[in-house]
Amino acid sequence: MMAQTVTWLMVAYFLAIHAIYLMLTVLAARALLRNQRYREMEELPMAYSLLMPPISVLVPAYNEETTIVATVESLLQLSYGEFEVIVVNDGSKDATLSVLIEQFGLLPYPEAYRVQIPTQEIMGIYRSPRHAKLRVIDKRNGGKADSLNAGINASRYPLFCGVDADSILERDSLQKVAKPFLRHPDMVATGGTIRAANGCDVRGGDLHRIDLPSNPWALFQVMEYLRAFLFGRLGWSSVNAMLIISGAFGLFRKQTVIDVGGYRTHTIGEDMELVVRIHHQMREQGLPYRIEFVPDPVCWTEVPEDRQTLRNQRIRWQRGLSESLNAHWGLMFSRSGGWPGWVAFPYMVLFEWLGPVVECLGYLWTAYAWSADLISWAAFAAFLLVSLGLGILLSVAGVLLEQLSFQMYPQVRQIFKLVLVAVAENLGYRQLNAWWRIVGLYRWATQKEAGWGTMKRKGNWQAPQ
Amino acid sequence: MHVPHAPEFSLSVVLWLAWTTLALVLMTVLGLLLLRWWRWRSEPQKAAFRQRWSEVLMRCALGEDLKGQLPHLKSKERWAFMKLWLHCQLSLKGPGRDRLAALARLMECQSMAMRKLGSRHAAERLMAILALGFLKDEQAVPALLEQLHQGEKQAAVHAARALLEIDASAHVDQVVQRLLTLTDLDFSLVSVLLKPFRGVLARTMMEGMPPSAPLQACAPGAAAAALQWLRLARALSLQVPGERLGAFLANSDDIDLLIATTRLMQGEQGTQALIAHAQHQDWRVRAQVAQALGRIGRLDDAELLARLTTDAQWWVRYRATQALLSIPGLSVQKVQTRIECTGDRYAINMLHSVISEREAFA
């Protein structure tokens, strides 16, 4: 009887998590359909307004000598009224700074730097006589969060957009993520959809053709990104309870970020921690605010293609999640918590933070119970069908949502490949991922050191000559 | 040891769930395939439609006589035609627009646009409003006035554009009145949509400029109304006489109002009232004053600006230094001497920073 009860608890857990995902899918589908109609409207040829809020694009860079030039050239070509690009060289050990100096003809510039958030020492500030929008800050190594804080200090404009140095932005990405700030004066942050650039034709930091990768690790991640961004974040955003804005691309109101103390250094998940802190403090102070997700694909990033790099990334992400949640327990079930405190935060704790543990225990327990003849073969099969089948259903629903909205992968060959991946990722990859996340939890609990990590890059990121 | 299994009904529930899941997966995959098949069928038709009608619209805009040459427009293609037509309207200027409007009337687009005004999708409603404006359809005026007065903010701004397109002089008063009552307006949208009618709007706006008497003494909400007026004036890039703005500056202590007024200051008139706020306790006002003095560019204000370069706030120092360097007749050396005389390290640093910035982009 005990065995049956535990098995039932496991089934109930899987049912609960997938029921929430299905609810988010429904919310996301509604938001996507609404968004699609607005896209038709936004495609009408209207002049840009000079009243669009100016934006500072912050690019923290650590050992990015191979990609930084292409990234900066791509950023300088963004179509937006008024913006500046600030590259923050975080004490790189390679030639990141010298390639920037050489390529853009940077000159030292005696800027009156304004410290609003304390950071590591600034070694120098450079400007390019050829590109009025570009500035480069050279500072001692302090991590990504510290670099972003230095960028905030140096930024001139009321909104800033944190961008990873290896990201490719769509030309109109800033327009898309800035729009919610025009509609709602209380908007404090917006995040955009990130897609995997692997398999795409990337030349000089620009995306020339979109396709799926052939590498299986990258393919699995394409599916994960589809799910996470299309219905994960969009669903939470529709109830103003989005707890994550990806560090690869997010737009923030600068004063709000300064008021809450800037990015927290010595943390791995600085992007999530900042968003949770904004929710926490704004709600505590009773201030009106909105955090919105823009479903349009605005940013492409290269995802790991080998097991080791992917494993390290997932361990880091789980540590980041643990740190962010652990720093803000006060938000959960607080009187002013609202959707973020009463629904999104507990969901994160129960299904994202502890999820991998329950999932792995579920598999182990059911396998053990079946082999020890504590449950029937049929019960074992039914458990697997429910836990894996619902996972497959959600992945396929993600593909359907993508096809209904943006159709980035319109060919029949691509759709079949995605459906196959939706099935295959549930048979091994998902379980492996859960295990890596448990390792991340362990490392967080034992407080092992962690840094930026390295990324083995496969794409052609060289700037065109 | 064999442990008896739980009652079979629990297993049957799980099995039922498993089969339902499997069925749902298969249905979703089927949905995906159907969607793909539908696209495969419809996309070539859409492309052919776009090609056919883009050519017709271009020829029409250029003034070609298309009588008897118009392709047949199926009723299910009307909305797609209207979107394409709207695209052309917003891309063109001059008489081509009138020719396109005549073509759309010939294709009976008014009835489609009127129907779409009732659509439950906001984007469709907005497009219909714009289309009715470009169609210059007098019969649509009551519906557009309803959108202007009762629609949500975006619809009201779009309706304002449409009404001005139909008859600017007849509707400008109502448009201005309505825009002045809409709080939290997206002024960027106002600027984009209404700038073509800046001239006619400016006249009405200036006639209805709020009183510059002490606002506290005016009716309740007078300060908010004045602020809305000033923001709208900025969105429309209106040239407001300096003495009127000066009167606002002299009679108000509301920070938002002071900032909005200062942003509109252009000429020398009203400068005294502006200078009176150079020591305002809010740094945003001081920064705006410094910027405005730079735009006005009077040599007499150089000393005041030099003082502002020693301000505690970075933005005030930055704007004051920029302003000093932009005053005609004041060389960089003279500015340097003035600022060095202050002996303020932060002011000197800022001067070097701004000089480098100017040299870099000269």
HADDOCK unambig.tbl for C-alpha pairs under 7 A between the chains (distance, minus, plus):
assign (segid A and resid 1 and name CA) (segid B and resid 6 and name CA) 6.49 0.50 0.50
assign (segid A and resid 4 and name CA) (segid B and resid 6 and name CA) 6.29 0.50 0.50
assign (segid A and resid 37 and name CA) (segid B and resid 123 and name CA) 5.62 0.50 0.50
assign (segid A and resid 38 and name CA) (segid B and resid 123 and name CA) 5.18 0.50 0.50
assign (segid A and resid 41 and name CA) (segid B and resid 123 and name CA) 5.97 0.50 0.50
assign (segid A and resid 41 and name CA) (segid B and resid 127 and name CA) 6.80 0.50 0.50
assign (segid A and resid 44 and name CA) (segid B and resid 87 and name CA) 5.63 0.50 0.50
assign (segid A and resid 45 and name CA) (segid B and resid 87 and name CA) 6.41 0.50 0.50
assign (segid A and resid 45 and name CA) (segid B and resid 90 and name CA) 5.96 0.50 0.50
assign (segid A and resid 45 and name CA) (segid B and resid 91 and name CA) 6.14 0.50 0.50
assign (segid A and resid 46 and name CA) (segid B and resid 90 and name CA) 6.80 0.50 0.50
assign (segid A and resid 46 and name CA) (segid B and resid 192 and name CA) 6.99 0.50 0.50
assign (segid A and resid 47 and name CA) (segid B and resid 192 and name CA) 6.18 0.50 0.50
assign (segid A and resid 48 and name CA) (segid B and resid 192 and name CA) 6.78 0.50 0.50
assign (segid A and resid 49 and name CA) (segid B and resid 188 and name CA) 5.46 0.50 0.50
assign (segid A and resid 49 and name CA) (segid B and resid 191 and name CA) 6.33 0.50 0.50
assign (segid A and resid 49 and name CA) (segid B and resid 192 and name CA) 5.62 0.50 0.50
assign (segid A and resid 51 and name CA) (segid B and resid 188 and name CA) 4.93 0.50 0.50
assign (segid A and resid 52 and name CA) (segid B and resid 188 and name CA) 5.92 0.50 0.50
assign (segid A and resid 109 and name CA) (segid B and resid 353 and name CA) 6.89 0.50 0.50
assign (segid A and resid 109 and name CA) (segid B and resid 356 and name CA) 6.50 0.50 0.50
assign (segid A and resid 110 and name CA) (segid B and resid 352 and name CA) 6.24 0.50 0.50
assign (segid A and resid 110 and name CA) (segid B and resid 353 and name CA) 5.06 0.50 0.50
assign (segid A and resid 111 and name CA) (segid B and resid 350 and name CA) 6.98 0.50 0.50
assign (segid A and resid 111 and name CA) (segid B and resid 353 and name CA) 4.47 0.50 0.50
assign (segid A and resid 112 and name CA) (segid B and resid 349 and name CA) 5.66 0.50 0.50
assign (segid A and resid 112 and name CA) (segid B and resid 350 and name CA) 5.17 0.50 0.50
assign (segid A and resid 112 and name CA) (segid B and resid 353 and name CA) 5.88 0.50 0.50
assign (segid A and resid 114 and name CA) (segid B and resid 314 and name CA) 6.76 0.50 0.50
assign (segid A and resid 129 and name CA) (segid B and resid 360 and name CA) 4.68 0.50 0.50
assign (segid A and resid 129 and name CA) (segid B and resid 361 and name CA) 5.92 0.50 0.50
assign (segid A and resid 132 and name CA) (segid B and resid 361 and name CA) 6.31 0.50 0.50
assign (segid A and resid 182 and name CA) (segid B and resid 186 and name CA) 5.57 0.50 0.50
assign (segid A and resid 183 and name CA) (segid B and resid 186 and name CA) 5.95 0.50 0.50
assign (segid A and resid 373 and name CA) (segid B and resid 2 and name CA) 6.45 0.50 0.50
assign (segid A and resid 374 and name CA) (segid B and resid 2 and name CA) 6.99 0.50 0.50
assign (segid A and resid 374 and name CA) (segid B and resid 3 and name CA) 5.68 0.50 0.50
assign (segid A and resid 375 and name CA) (segid B and resid 5 and name CA) 6.10 0.50 0.50
assign (segid A and resid 376 and name CA) (segid B and resid 5 and name CA) 6.74 0.50 0.50
assign (segid A and resid 379 and name CA) (segid B and resid 11 and name CA) 5.96 0.50 0.50
assign (segid A and resid 382 and name CA) (segid B and resid 14 and name CA) 5.83 0.50 0.50
assign (segid A and resid 382 and name CA) (segid B and resid 15 and name CA) 5.40 0.50 0.50
assign (segid A and resid 382 and name CA) (segid B and resid 18 and name CA) 6.19 0.50 0.50
assign (segid A and resid 385 and name CA) (segid B and resid 18 and name CA) 5.29 0.50 0.50
assign (segid A and resid 386 and name CA) (segid B and resid 17 and name CA) 6.66 0.50 0.50
assign (segid A and resid 386 and name CA) (segid B and resid 18 and name CA) 5.01 0.50 0.50
assign (segid A and resid 389 and name CA) (segid B and resid 18 and name CA) 6.98 0.50 0.50
assign (segid A and resid 389 and name CA) (segid B and resid 21 and name CA) 5.94 0.50 0.50
assign (segid A and resid 389 and name CA) (segid B and resid 22 and name CA) 6.38 0.50 0.50
assign (segid A and resid 390 and name CA) (segid B and resid 21 and name CA) 6.07 0.50 0.50
assign (segid A and resid 393 and name CA) (segid B and resid 21 and name CA) 6.95 0.50 0.50
assign (segid A and resid 393 and name CA) (segid B and resid 24 and name CA) 6.90 0.50 0.50
assign (segid A and resid 393 and name CA) (segid B and resid 25 and name CA) 4.94 0.50 0.50
assign (segid A and resid 396 and name CA) (segid B and resid 25 and name CA) 6.97 0.50 0.50
assign (segid A and resid 396 and name CA) (segid B and resid 28 and name CA) 6.69 0.50 0.50
assign (segid A and resid 396 and name CA) (segid B and resid 29 and name CA) 6.90 0.50 0.50
assign (segid A and resid 397 and name CA) (segid B and resid 28 and name CA) 6.56 0.50 0.50
assign (segid A and resid 400 and name CA) (segid B and resid 32 and name CA) 5.78 0.50 0.50
